[in-house]
Amino acid sequence: MRSFLPWFRAGVRSAGVALLLTPAASLLRAEVVPAQMFQDHAVLQRSEHTPIWGRAEPGERVHVRIAGLEGETRADDEGRWRVDLDLSSAPAGPFNLTIAGANQIVLRDILVGEVWLCSGQSNMEWTVRDSIPEEDVTGNPSSTLRLFNARSPGSTSPQAGLLGRPGAPGPQNAWSVDSSGSAAGFSAVAYFFGKKLNRELGVPVGLINASWGGTPIEAWLSAGAMESDPDLREPKNNLLAAVASYPTRLDAYRRDYPAWEEKHQRRDVPAQDAAAFASPGSPGDGWTPVEFPDPALAKLLPDGGAVWLRSTVRIPKDLEGKPLTIVPGVIAGFDQVYWNGRKVGETTARSEGVANDRVYRIPPELVQAGEATVAIRIFAPAGGAGIDLSSLPQWRSPLHLFEGAWEAQVEYRLPPLSPAARGELPGAPVKPAEMQNVATALFNGVIHPLIPYGIRGAIWYQGETNVGLSHQYRSTLALLIRDWRSHWDRGTFPFYLCQLAGQGPKQDRPGPSMWAEIRESQLKSLDQPETGVAVTIDLTENNVHFRRKRPAAIALAQTYGRGGAFSGPIYDSFQKAGREIRVKFRHADGGLVARELPDVYVPDTANPGKTLPLVQPTPGSELQGFLICGADRNWQWASARIDGDEVVVWSTNVADPVAVRYAWSDNPVCNLFNGAGFPASPFRTDDFPGVNDSARYNGRPY
């Protein structure tokens, strides 16, 4: 006789799970246990084959009953059982779902309707509470809209159940009925998608939110899918091997480094109190100006010792009282970071990630508007103190710390180190990516426990983390779509995604853009069957308008046959006409429209109250955002006008044009829409080499 308590420990909120929490003596009899997704308030997908599954004693007969329908099976030799019911004609409910073996479990308030999986990174995880005013969260709840936040750690092997994620928003791993409390901590994109389907279709809707901020697409792929791609296989295997061996390598370093330090007398013995260097207003004598990167910095301590770096940063009023993050990059040595004289973080020989980027957080109570002093003390036992900024993505340093003036002062120097001693110095192991960023980890930990729960389709909003791999993303995204469809074994279910919105300041001159390239890769998903792309280029990341309408419009039209417009203009073809190029579009529903542009825009979506003037690239042009070039590939801002269902593009600076681009920048100024109110997708007519066509996934930490 076996207990299935370890297998199902995470699901403690349903009526059925309560049986698992009885005294140990009661577990000495056979028990049937439903899979974790089957709980009170669940929505089951209305389909011909809706699976209900779980665990039981091997050979145990299991009977399932709901809505007058019944099914029966026996658990296999591993104790697994599954019953598929034809719920295609079942009424909405609510019903009791009865699962009986040697024991009987009754799950209550079960509905039959439409279930959608909603996944991605922070754009999908971003909550309703963070997107709209509180009073809008509380209005018009629906008893037939059900929400499930699927939360669990990443894993290097497929998991049977969800284990929860501390600190993640909203109720976790339990079905909840739509209310102000459940909606506030739920994905805004998913919630408004489901809300519109629920209202328009008049049927129950269940939403499974499986998202995690800052995660790469590779974490959401299965191991089998990554093995099938030659560009992903080796980096995945190398990363998983590094993850598996890291604890052993870290233990060895923690053992060997102190022994080396003691043997060669390289201990850190501060010469002065930190306040003499780190506090605002501390003496300025003896400090040397430095820049980053600066080879002279490493020369300050040729043989080791301690050096201080400090700078003054200005905190705007809109950041006051908010938590900040300092990301100093990879530091050669050990370090402490001070904010206005107060230590906010340190990395020692006992810390994880000695060889990785540092990430230090400033508590909100320390963040005041005005000037702040940032000081970094670096102890380099073998010399070469410095900061390597090469691995830092721009978006990870919101204060742009290393763009301002810095100064350095040596605290003390160590005596020369012999070549033999230097050769004995243990190397700190590089910490692999956080588990949620490891290849296959979120498929294993979050997606695998959901399979094969009945779903109608999936919506996906992810991409920022993969901007550096914008060209490869087209093949990786196509792989993910095929991968999930294969594992669910429900045919070519709908897969709809949101294209990345505008990001960062507006550019005043044409140039390359990885953000434009990844939007192109996202648009390429339309080459796959049963896909759709919600274009959001007219919006910034904190705008919720598209979350209410655009993904749902695609589903209503394509999945549920409701008709109506669901897409903005999509580039179809072009034709050269002398000094002009004429561009044709699909989905010009209601005709092409040049929408009026605002006078200002939000350059930083984390600070929506801060605006800048919106400068139109081509003053006087009917349409903004078009580029044109000749054979020299020297891109020029172009004038453009609407002519029926075509756009005519030209520039007085280009006599013999060969190609056109539209909205081809990180955060473009653009205003082409159709009469139905949907924006045109960024596009290009050329196939010139991109910014990172050759870049490939290498398993690096994100």
C-alpha positions as CSV (number, residue, x, y, z in Angstrom):
1,M,0.0,0.0,0.0
2,R,1.4,3.5,-0.8
3,S,0.5,7.0,0.1
4,F,0.3,9.7,-2.7
5,L,0.7,12.6,-0.2
6,P,4.2,13.6,-1.5
7,W,2.9,13.6,-5.1
8,F,0.0,15.9,-4.3
9,R,1.2,18.0,-1.4
10,A,0.7,21.3,-3.3
11,G,-3.1,21.0,-3.8
12,V,-4.5,21.4,-0.3
13,R,-7.5,23.6,-1.1
14,S,-9.9,21.3,-2.8
15,A,-12.5,19.1,-1.2
16,G,-10.8,16.0,-2.6
17,V,-7.4,16.9,-1.2
18,A,-8.7,17.2,2.3
19,L,-8.7,13.4,2.4
20,L,-4.9,13.5,2.1
21,L,-4.5,15.5,5.3
22,T,-6.1,13.0,7.7
23,P,-4.0,11.0,10.2
24,A,-1.5,8.6,8.8
25,A,-3.5,5.6,9.9
26,S,-6.3,6.5,7.4
27,L,-3.7,6.3,4.5
28,L,-3.3,2.5,5.1
29,R,-6.3,1.9,2.8
30,A,-6.5,2.4,-1.0
31,E,-7.4,6.0,-2.0
32,V,-8.2,7.5,-5.4
33,V,-6.8,11.0,-5.8
34,P,-7.6,13.5,-8.6
35,A,-4.9,15.5,-10.3
36,Q,-4.2,18.9,-8.8
37,M,-6.2,20.9,-11.4
38,F,-9.4,19.2,-10.3
39,Q,-10.7,21.3,-7.4
40,D,-13.9,23.1,-6.4
41,H,-14.8,26.0,-8.8
42,A,-12.9,24.5,-11.7
43,V,-14.0,24.9,-15.3
44,L,-13.7,21.9,-17.6
45,Q,-13.2,22.3,-21.3
46,R,-16.3,21.5,-23.3
47,S,-15.0,19.0,-25.9
48,E,-15.4,15.5,-27.1
49,H,-12.4,14.3,-25.1
50,T,-12.1,16.1,-21.8
51,P,-9.5,14.3,-19.6
52,I,-9.9,13.7,-15.9
53,W,-7.0,11.9,-14.3
54,G,-5.1,11.2,-11.1
55,R,-3.6,8.5,-8.9
56,A,-4.9,5.4,-7.2
57,E,-3.7,2.0,-6.0
58,P,-2.4,0.0,-9.0
59,G,-5.4,-1.9,-10.5
60,E,-8.0,0.1,-8.5
61,R,-11.2,0.7,-10.4
62,V,-12.0,4.4,-10.7
63,H,-15.5,5.8,-11.6
64,V,-16.0,9.4,-12.7
65,R,-19.4,11.1,-12.9
66,I,-20.5,14.7,-13.9
67,A,-23.5,16.2,-15.6
68,G,-25.1,12.9,-16.1
69,L,-22.1,11.5,-17.9
70,E,-20.0,8.6,-16.5
71,G,-16.7,6.9,-17.3
72,E,-14.7,4.1,-15.7
73,T,-11.2,2.8,-15.8
74,R,-8.6,1.0,-13.8
75,A,-5.3,2.5,-12.5
76,D,-2.3,1.1,-14.3
77,D,0.7,-0.6,-12.7
78,E,2.1,2.8,-11.7
79,G,-1.2,3.9,-10.1
80,R,-2.1,6.3,-12.9
81,W,-5.6,6.6,-14.2
82,R,-7.4,8.7,-16.8
83,V,-11.0,9.0,-18.0
84,D,-12.0,11.1,-21.1
85,L,-15.6,12.4,-21.1
86,D,-17.5,13.8,-24.0
87,L,-18.6,17.2,-22.6
88,S,-19.1,18.8,-26.1
89,S,-22.9,19.0,-25.5
90,A,-22.9,19.3,-21.7
91,P,-24.7,22.3,-20.2
92,A,-22.7,24.9,-18.3
93,G,-23.5,23.7,-14.8
94,P,-22.7,24.1,-12.0
95,F,-22.2,20.4,-11.2
96,N,-20.6,18.1,-8.7
97,L,-17.7,16.1,-10.1
98,T,-17.7,12.7,-8.3
99,I,-14.6,10.5,-8.4
100,A,-14.9,7.2,-6.7
101,G,-12.6,4.2,-6.1
102,A,-12.2,2.6,-2.7
103,N,-13.0,6.1,-1.5
104,Q,-15.2,8.8,-3.0
105,I,-14.4,12.5,-3.7
106,V,-16.9,15.1,-4.6
107,L,-15.8,18.3,-6.1
108,R,-18.4,21.1,-6.1
109,D,-19.3,24.1,-8.3
110,I,-17.7,22.7,-11.4
111,L,-18.6,24.5,-14.7
112,V,-18.2,23.3,-18.3
113,G,-17.0,26.0,-20.8
114,E,-13.9,27.4,-22.4
115,V,-10.5,27.1,-20.8
116,W,-7.4,29.1,-21.9
117,L,-3.8,28.8,-20.9
118,C,-2.2,32.2,-20.5
119,S,1.6,32.3,-20.3
120,G,4.7,34.4,-20.8
121,Q,6.9,36.7,-18.8
122,S,6.2,40.0,-16.9
123,N,3.9,41.4,-19.6
124,M,1.6,38.4,-19.0
125,E,2.2,38.3,-15.2
126,W,1.5,42.0,-14.8
127,T,-1.6,42.2,-12.5
128,V,-5.0,43.9,-12.9
129,R,-4.2,45.8,-9.6
130,D,-1.1,47.3,-11.2
131,S,-2.8,48.1,-14.5
132,I,-6.0,50.0,-13.7
133,P,-7.5,52.0,-10.8
134,E,-8.8,50.1,-7.8
135,E,-12.4,51.0,-8.4
136,D,-12.3,49.4,-11.8
137,V,-11.0,46.2,-10.3
138,T,-14.0,45.7,-8.1
139,G,-16.7,46.3,-10.8
140,N,-18.9,43.7,-12.5
141,P,-17.6,40.3,-11.3
142,S,-18.8,37.2,-13.1
143,S,-19.6,34.0,-11.3
144,T,-18.9,32.1,-14.4
145,L,-15.4,33.4,-14.9
146,R,-12.8,31.3,-13.0
147,L,-9.1,32.0,-12.3
148,F,-6.2,29.8,-11.6
149,N,-2.7,31.1,-10.9
150,A,-0.3,28.2,-11.7
151,R,2.8,28.8,-9.4
152,S,5.7,26.5,-8.9
153,P,9.5,26.7,-8.9
154,G,11.4,25.8,-12.0
155,S,12.8,22.3,-12.1
156,T,15.4,20.3,-14.2
157,S,12.9,17.4,-14.4
158,P,9.2,17.2,-15.2
159,Q,7.0,17.6,-12.1
160,A,3.6,16.1,-11.3
161,G,2.3,18.9,-9.2
162,L,2.5,22.6,-8.6
163,L,4.3,23.6,-5.4
164,G,3.6,27.3,-5.1
165,R,5.9,30.3,-5.4
166,P,6.4,32.6,-2.4
167,G,5.8,36.3,-3.1
168,A,4.0,35.8,-6.4
169,P,0.8,37.8,-6.8
170,G,-2.7,36.4,-6.2
171,P,-4.1,33.2,-4.8
172,Q,-2.0,30.3,-6.0
173,N,-2.8,26.8,-7.4
174,A,-6.5,26.9,-6.6
175,W,-9.5,27.8,-8.7
176,S,-11.2,31.0,-7.6
177,V,-14.4,32.7,-8.7
178,D,-14.0,36.1,-10.3
179,S,-14.1,38.8,-7.6
180,S,-12.2,42.0,-6.7
181,G,-9.9,39.9,-4.6
182,S,-9.1,37.2,-7.1
183,A,-8.9,39.5,-10.1
184,A,-6.6,42.1,-8.5
185,G,-3.7,39.6,-8.3
186,F,-4.4,38.0,-11.6
187,S,-2.8,38.7,-15.0
188,A,-4.3,41.8,-16.6
189,V,-3.8,40.4,-20.1
190,A,-5.4,37.1,-19.3
191,Y,-8.2,38.6,-17.1
192,F,-9.5,41.1,-19.7
193,F,-9.2,38.4,-22.4
194,G,-11.3,36.0,-20.4
195,K,-13.7,38.7,-19.3
196,K,-14.6,39.6,-22.9
197,L,-15.0,36.0,-23.9
198,N,-17.2,35.3,-20.9
199,R,-19.4,38.3,-21.8
200,E,-19.5,37.8,-25.6
201,L,-19.9,34.0,-25.7
202,G,-22.2,33.8,-22.6
203,V,-20.4,30.6,-21.4
204,P,-18.2,29.8,-18.4
205,V,-14.5,30.7,-19.0
206,G,-11.6,29.3,-17.1
207,L,-8.2,31.0,-17.2
208,I,-4.9,29.3,-16.2
209,N,-2.2,31.9,-15.6
210,A,1.2,30.3,-16.0
211,S,3.6,33.2,-16.2
212,W,6.8,34.4,-14.6
213,G,8.5,37.8,-15.1
214,G,11.9,38.1,-16.7
215,T,12.0,34.6,-18.1
216,P,13.3,33.5,-21.5
217,I,11.3,31.4,-24.0
218,E,13.9,28.6,-23.6
219,A,12.7,28.0,-20.0
220,W,9.2,27.2,-21.3
221,L,10.3,24.6,-23.8
222,S,10.4,20.9,-23.0
223,A,13.7,19.0,-23.1
224,G,12.6,17.0,-26.0
225,A,11.9,20.1,-28.1
226,M,15.3,21.6,-27.3
227,E,17.0,18.3,-28.2
228,S,15.3,18.5,-31.6
229,D,17.0,21.9,-32.4
230,P,20.7,21.7,-33.1
231,D,21.1,25.4,-32.0
232,L,19.5,24.7,-28.7
233,R,20.6,21.2,-27.8
234,E,24.2,21.8,-26.7
235,P,23.6,25.0,-24.8
236,K,20.7,23.4,-23.0
237,N,22.9,20.4,-22.0
238,N,25.8,22.6,-21.0
239,L,23.5,24.7,-18.8
240,L,21.8,21.8,-17.1
241,A,25.2,20.2,-16.4
242,A,26.4,23.5,-14.9
243,V,23.3,23.7,-12.7
244,A,23.8,20.1,-11.5
245,S,27.5,20.6,-10.7
246,Y,27.3,24.1,-9.2
247,P,26.7,23.1,-5.6
248,T,29.8,20.8,-5.7
249,R,31.9,23.5,-7.3
250,L,30.7,26.1,-4.9
251,D,31.4,23.9,-1.9
252,A,34.9,23.4,-3.2
253,Y,35.5,27.1,-3.6
254,R,34.2,27.9,-0.1
255,R,36.7,25.3,1.2
256,D,39.7,26.2,-0.9
257,Y,39.6,30.0,-1.0
258,P,39.8,30.5,2.8
259,A,42.7,28.1,2.9
260,W,44.5,30.0,0.1
261,E,43.8,33.3,1.9
262,E,45.2,32.1,5.1
263,K,48.3,30.4,3.5
264,H,49.3,33.6,1.7
265,Q,48.1,36.1,4.2
266,R,45.6,37.9,1.9
267,R,42.9,38.5,4.4
268,D,40.9,41.8,4.2
269,V,41.8,44.0,7.1
270,P,40.0,47.4,6.6
271,A,42.4,50.4,7.2
272,Q,39.6,52.8,8.0
273,D,35.9,53.0,8.9
274,A,33.6,52.8,5.9
275,A,32.0,56.1,6.8
276,A,35.3,57.9,5.9
277,F,34.7,56.9,2.3
278,A,30.9,56.1,1.9
279,S,29.1,58.9,3.7
280,P,27.7,61.9,1.9
281,G,30.0,64.9,2.5
282,S,33.0,62.7,3.4
283,P,36.4,64.4,2.5
284,G,37.2,64.7,-1.2
285,D,40.9,64.7,-0.8
286,G,42.9,61.8,-2.5
287,W,40.1,60.8,-4.9
288,T,41.0,60.1,-8.6
289,P,38.4,60.5,-11.4
290,V,37.6,57.3,-13.2
291,E,35.4,56.2,-16.1
292,F,33.9,52.9,-17.1
293,P,35.4,50.9,-18.6
294,D,38.7,52.3,-17.4
295,P,41.9,50.2,-17.5
296,A,43.5,52.6,-15.0
297,L,41.1,51.3,-12.4
298,A,42.7,47.8,-12.3
299,K,46.2,49.4,-12.1
300,L,45.4,51.1,-8.8
301,L,45.8,47.7,-7.1
302,P,48.4,45.8,-9.1
303,D,49.0,43.3,-6.3
304,G,45.8,43.4,-4.3
305,G,44.1,45.4,-1.6
306,A,41.0,47.5,-1.2
307,V,39.8,50.4,-3.3
308,W,36.7,52.6,-3.0
309,L,34.5,54.0,-5.9
310,R,31.8,56.6,-5.4
311,S,29.5,58.7,-7.3
312,T,26.6,61.1,-6.8
313,V,23.3,60.3,-8.5
314,R,20.1,62.3,-8.7
315,I,16.9,60.7,-7.7
316,P,13.8,62.3,-9.4
317,K,10.7,63.0,-7.3
318,D,8.7,60.3,-9.0
319,L,11.1,57.6,-7.7
320,E,11.0,58.8,-4.1
321,G,9.8,56.1,-1.7
322,K,10.1,53.3,-4.3
323,P,12.5,50.4,-4.2
324,L,15.5,50.7,-6.5
325,T,18.0,48.2,-7.9
326,I,21.7,48.7,-8.4
327,V,23.3,46.4,-10.8
328,P,27.1,47.0,-10.8
329,G,28.0,44.2,-13.2
330,V,30.7,41.7,-12.6
331,I,33.2,42.8,-9.9
332,A,36.7,41.4,-9.8
333,G,37.0,40.7,-6.1
334,F,34.6,41.0,-3.2
335,D,32.6,44.1,-2.5
336,Q,30.2,46.1,-0.3
337,V,27.8,48.6,-1.7
338,Y,26.7,51.7,0.3
339,W,23.8,54.1,-0.3
340,N,24.2,57.4,1.5
341,G,26.6,55.7,3.9
342,R,24.4,52.7,4.7
343,K,25.5,49.3,3.5
344,V,22.8,47.8,1.3
345,G,24.6,44.6,0.1
346,E,27.8,42.7,-0.1
347,T,29.4,39.8,-1.8
348,T,32.0,37.7,0.1
349,A,33.8,34.5,-0.5
350,R,30.8,32.7,1.1
351,S,28.3,34.3,-1.2
352,E,26.8,32.7,-4.2
353,G,27.5,34.3,-7.5
354,V,31.0,35.7,-6.7
355,A,31.7,35.5,-10.4
356,N,28.3,36.9,-11.6
357,D,26.7,40.2,-12.0
358,R,25.9,41.9,-8.7
359,V,22.3,42.9,-8.0
360,Y,21.7,45.0,-4.9
361,R,18.3,46.4,-3.8
362,I,17.7,49.8,-2.2
363,P,14.8,49.7,0.3
364,P,12.1,52.3,-0.5
365,E,12.5,54.0,2.8
366,L,16.1,55.0,1.8
367,V,15.1,56.5,-1.5
368,Q,14.6,60.2,-1.2
369,A,14.4,62.8,-4.0
370,G,17.6,64.7,-4.6
371,E,21.2,63.7,-4.6
372,A,22.4,60.3,-3.2
373,T,25.9,59.0,-2.8
374,V,26.6,55.5,-4.1
375,A,29.9,54.0,-2.8
376,I,31.4,50.6,-3.7
377,R,34.3,49.1,-1.8
378,I,36.2,46.4,-3.7
379,F,38.7,44.0,-2.0
380,A,40.8,42.3,-4.6
381,P,43.1,39.7,-3.0
382,A,45.2,39.2,-6.1
383,G,44.9,42.6,-7.7
384,G,43.1,43.7,-10.8
385,A,40.1,45.3,-9.0
386,G,37.5,46.5,-11.5
387,I,33.9,46.4,-12.8
388,D,33.0,44.6,-16.0
389,L,29.9,46.2,-17.5
390,S,29.9,44.2,-20.7
391,S,27.2,41.7,-19.7
392,L,24.8,44.4,-18.5
393,P,21.6,44.8,-20.5
394,Q,20.8,48.5,-20.6
395,W,17.4,48.0,-19.0
396,R,18.8,46.5,-15.9
397,S,20.4,49.8,-14.7
398,P,17.5,52.3,-14.4
399,L,19.6,54.9,-12.8
400,H,22.3,54.7,-15.5
401,L,24.9,54.6,-12.7
402,F,28.0,54.3,-14.8
403,E,27.2,57.1,-17.2
404,G,28.0,59.8,-14.6
405,A,31.2,61.0,-12.9
406,W,32.9,58.5,-10.6
407,E,36.0,58.8,-8.5
408,A,38.3,56.2,-6.8
409,Q,40.6,56.1,-3.8
410,V,42.8,53.3,-2.6
411,E,42.2,52.3,1.0
412,Y,45.3,50.0,1.3
413,R,47.6,47.9,-0.8
414,L,48.8,44.3,-0.2
415,P,52.4,43.3,-0.8
416,P,53.3,41.6,-4.1
417,L,52.0,38.1,-4.7
418,S,54.4,35.4,-6.0
419,P,53.5,33.7,-9.4
420,A,53.2,30.4,-7.6
421,A,50.7,31.8,-5.1
422,R,48.8,33.6,-7.8
423,G,48.6,30.3,-9.7
424,E,47.1,28.6,-6.6
425,L,44.2,31.1,-6.3
426,P,40.9,29.1,-6.6
427,G,38.6,30.3,-9.3
428,A,35.1,31.3,-8.1
429,P,32.4,29.2,-10.0
430,V,30.0,31.1,-12.2
431,K,26.5,30.7,-10.8
432,P,24.1,29.4,-13.5
433,A,20.9,31.2,-14.3
434,E,18.3,31.4,-11.6
435,M,16.2,28.3,-11.9
436,Q,13.2,30.0,-13.5
437,N,15.6,31.1,-16.3
438,V,17.2,27.7,-16.9
439,A,16.3,25.9,-20.1
440,T,13.3,23.6,-19.7
441,A,12.8,24.6,-16.1
442,L,9.4,26.3,-16.3
443,F,8.1,23.7,-18.7
444,N,9.0,21.0,-16.2
445,G,7.9,22.9,-13.1
446,V,4.8,24.9,-14.3
447,I,3.6,23.6,-17.6
448,H,4.1,19.8,-17.2
449,P,1.8,19.6,-14.1
450,L,-1.0,21.2,-16.2
451,I,-0.9,18.6,-19.0
452,P,-3.3,17.1,-20.2
453,Y,-5.9,19.4,-18.6
454,G,-8.5,20.3,-21.3
455,I,-7.9,23.7,-22.9
456,R,-9.3,25.5,-25.9
457,G,-6.1,27.3,-26.7
458,A,-3.2,29.4,-25.4
459,I,-2.3,33.1,-25.3
460,W,1.4,34.1,-25.0
461,Y,3.1,37.4,-24.1
462,Q,6.8,37.2,-23.9
463,G,9.9,38.4,-25.7
464,E,11.8,41.1,-23.8
465,T,14.2,38.6,-22.3
466,N,15.0,37.3,-25.8
467,V,15.5,40.6,-27.6
468,G,19.2,39.8,-27.9
469,L,18.2,36.7,-29.9
470,S,15.6,38.5,-32.0
471,H,16.3,36.6,-35.2
472,Q,16.5,33.1,-33.6
473,Y,13.3,33.9,-31.7
474,R,11.2,33.1,-34.8
475,S,12.3,29.5,-34.9
476,T,12.2,29.1,-31.1
477,L,8.7,30.5,-30.9
478,A,7.5,28.2,-33.7
479,L,9.2,25.3,-31.8
480,L,7.3,26.2,-28.6
481,I,4.0,26.3,-30.4
482,R,4.6,22.8,-31.9
483,D,6.0,21.6,-28.5
484,W,2.9,22.5,-26.5
485,R,0.5,21.3,-29.1
486,S,2.3,17.9,-29.2
487,H,2.3,17.5,-25.4
488,W,-1.4,18.4,-25.0
489,D,-2.3,16.1,-27.9
490,R,-5.4,18.2,-28.7
491,G,-4.5,18.8,-32.3
492,T,-3.6,22.3,-33.6
493,F,-5.2,24.3,-30.8
494,P,-5.3,28.1,-31.2
495,F,-2.1,29.9,-30.1
496,Y,-2.4,33.7,-30.0
497,L,0.3,36.1,-28.9
498,C,0.8,39.8,-28.1
499,Q,3.6,41.5,-30.0
500,L,5.9,43.7,-28.0
501,A,4.9,47.3,-27.4
502,G,7.0,50.4,-27.6
503,Q,10.0,50.5,-25.2
504,G,12.3,53.4,-24.3
505,P,12.9,56.9,-25.8
506,K,11.9,57.8,-29.3
507,Q,14.7,57.8,-31.8
508,D,15.3,61.0,-33.8
509,R,17.1,59.2,-36.7
510,P,16.8,55.9,-38.5
511,G,18.8,53.0,-37.2
512,P,18.9,49.3,-36.4
513,S,16.6,47.9,-33.8
514,M,16.5,44.5,-32.1
515,W,13.0,45.3,-30.8
516,A,11.8,45.8,-34.3
517,E,13.4,42.5,-35.3
518,I,11.8,40.5,-32.5
519,R,8.4,42.0,-33.4
520,E,9.0,40.7,-36.9
521,S,9.9,37.3,-35.5
522,Q,6.6,37.4,-33.5
523,L,4.7,38.3,-36.7
524,K,6.3,35.3,-38.4
525,S,4.3,33.0,-36.1
526,L,1.4,33.7,-38.5
527,D,3.1,31.1,-40.7
528,Q,2.0,28.5,-38.2
529,P,-1.6,27.2,-38.4
530,E,-4.2,28.6,-36.0
531,T,-2.1,31.5,-34.8
532,G,-2.8,35.2,-34.3
533,V,-0.8,38.3,-33.3
534,A,-2.2,41.2,-31.3
535,V,-0.2,44.3,-32.4
536,T,0.5,46.8,-29.6
537,I,3.0,49.1,-31.2
538,D,0.8,52.2,-30.6
539,L,1.0,51.5,-26.8
540,T,3.5,51.5,-24.0
541,E,4.0,48.7,-21.6
542,N,1.8,50.1,-18.9
543,N,-1.2,50.7,-21.1
544,V,-4.0,48.2,-20.4
545,H,-6.3,49.2,-23.4
546,F,-5.1,46.4,-25.6
547,R,-5.4,43.9,-22.8
548,R,-9.1,44.5,-22.8
549,K,-9.7,44.0,-26.5
550,R,-7.1,42.8,-28.9
551,P,-6.2,39.2,-28.0
552,A,-9.9,38.5,-27.4
553,A,-10.9,39.9,-30.7
554,I,-8.6,37.4,-32.4
555,A,-10.1,34.5,-30.5
556,L,-13.7,35.6,-31.0
557,A,-13.1,35.9,-34.8
558,Q,-10.9,32.9,-35.5
559,T,-11.8,30.4,-32.8
560,Y,-15.4,31.1,-32.2
561,G,-16.4,32.3,-35.7
562,R,-17.9,35.6,-34.6
563,G,-16.6,37.5,-37.5
564,G,-15.5,41.1,-37.4
565,A,-12.1,42.8,-37.6
566,F,-9.4,41.4,-35.3
567,S,-6.2,42.6,-36.8
568,G,-4.6,45.8,-37.9
569,P,-3.0,46.2,-41.4
570,I,-0.4,43.5,-42.2
571,Y,2.1,44.0,-44.9
572,D,1.3,42.0,-48.0
573,S,3.5,43.2,-50.9
574,F,5.1,46.3,-52.5
575,Q,5.6,47.6,-56.0
576,K,8.1,50.3,-57.2
577,A,6.6,53.2,-59.1
578,G,9.5,55.5,-60.2
579,R,10.6,57.5,-57.1
580,E,7.8,55.9,-55.0
581,I,7.0,52.6,-53.5
582,R,3.4,51.5,-53.1
583,V,2.7,49.1,-50.2
584,K,-0.3,46.8,-50.1
585,F,-1.8,45.4,-46.9
586,R,-4.1,42.6,-45.7
587,H,-6.7,43.4,-43.0
588,A,-7.3,47.0,-44.1
589,D,-10.8,46.6,-42.5
590,G,-12.8,49.8,-42.9
591,G,-9.9,51.3,-44.9
592,L,-6.5,52.6,-44.0
593,V,-6.5,55.5,-41.5
594,A,-3.8,58.0,-40.4
595,R,-4.5,58.4,-36.7
596,E,-3.8,61.8,-35.0
597,L,-0.7,61.7,-32.8
598,P,-0.5,63.1,-29.3
599,D,1.8,66.0,-28.4
600,V,3.7,64.0,-25.7
601,Y,4.7,60.5,-24.9
602,V,5.9,58.4,-21.9
603,P,9.6,57.5,-22.4
604,D,9.8,55.3,-19.3
605,T,6.8,53.1,-18.5
606,A,7.9,52.7,-14.9
607,N,7.3,56.4,-14.5
608,P,4.0,57.1,-16.5
609,G,3.7,60.6,-15.1
610,K,6.9,61.7,-16.9
611,T,6.4,62.8,-20.5
612,L,8.5,64.2,-23.3
613,P,7.4,66.1,-26.5
614,L,6.6,63.8,-29.4
615,V,8.6,64.9,-32.4
616,Q,7.2,63.7,-35.7
617,P,10.1,62.4,-38.0
618,T,8.5,63.7,-41.2
619,P,6.6,67.0,-40.4
620,G,3.7,67.5,-42.8
621,S,3.5,63.9,-43.8
622,E,0.1,62.2,-43.5
623,L,1.7,59.1,-42.1
624,Q,4.6,58.9,-39.7
625,G,7.0,56.0,-39.1
626,F,8.0,55.1,-42.7
627,L,11.6,54.7,-43.8
628,I,12.9,54.3,-47.4
629,C,16.3,53.5,-48.9
630,G,18.0,53.0,-52.2
631,A,20.6,50.4,-53.1
632,D,23.1,52.0,-50.7
633,R,20.8,51.0,-47.8
634,N,21.1,54.5,-46.4
635,W,17.7,54.7,-44.6
636,Q,15.8,58.0,-44.7
637,W,12.7,59.2,-43.0
638,A,9.9,59.0,-45.7
639,S,6.8,60.9,-46.5
640,A,3.8,58.6,-46.9
641,R,0.1,59.0,-47.8
642,I,-2.9,56.7,-48.0
643,D,-4.2,55.8,-51.5
644,G,-7.2,53.5,-51.1
645,D,-5.9,50.3,-49.5
646,E,-2.3,51.1,-50.3
647,V,0.3,53.4,-48.8
648,V,2.5,55.5,-51.2
649,V,6.0,56.1,-49.7
650,W,8.8,58.4,-51.0
651,S,11.6,60.7,-50.0
652,T,13.2,63.6,-51.9
653,N,16.5,62.2,-50.6
654,V,16.1,58.8,-52.4
655,A,15.8,59.0,-56.2
656,D,15.8,55.2,-56.8
657,P,14.2,53.4,-53.8
658,V,14.5,49.7,-53.3
659,A,12.9,49.1,-49.8
660,V,10.5,50.4,-47.2
661,R,10.3,49.9,-43.5
662,Y,7.6,50.9,-41.0
663,A,7.8,51.5,-37.2
664,W,11.3,50.1,-37.3
665,S,12.7,51.2,-34.0
666,D,12.4,50.3,-30.3
667,N,9.6,52.8,-29.6
668,P,8.6,54.3,-33.0
669,V,6.5,57.3,-33.9
670,C,3.8,55.7,-36.1
671,N,0.1,56.2,-36.8
672,L,-1.2,53.8,-39.5
673,F,-4.4,52.0,-38.5
674,N,-7.4,50.5,-40.1
675,G,-11.0,51.7,-39.8
676,A,-11.7,49.1,-37.2
677,G,-9.2,50.8,-34.9
678,F,-6.3,48.3,-35.0
679,P,-2.8,49.5,-35.6
680,A,-0.6,48.3,-38.4
681,S,2.2,45.9,-37.5
682,P,5.8,47.0,-37.9
683,F,7.3,45.5,-41.1
684,R,10.0,45.7,-43.7
685,T,10.0,44.9,-47.4
686,D,13.7,44.0,-47.4
687,D,15.7,41.0,-46.2
688,F,18.9,42.9,-45.4
689,P,21.0,41.4,-42.6
690,G,19.7,42.2,-39.1
691,V,21.4,43.4,-35.9
692,N,22.0,39.9,-34.6
693,D,21.1,37.4,-37.3
694,S,24.0,35.2,-36.2
695,A,23.3,35.4,-32.4
696,R,22.4,32.1,-30.9
697,Y,21.2,30.9,-27.5
698,N,24.2,30.0,-25.4
699,G,22.6,29.1,-22.1
700,R,23.9,32.2,-20.4
701,P,22.3,33.5,-17.2
702,Y,19.6,36.1,-17.8
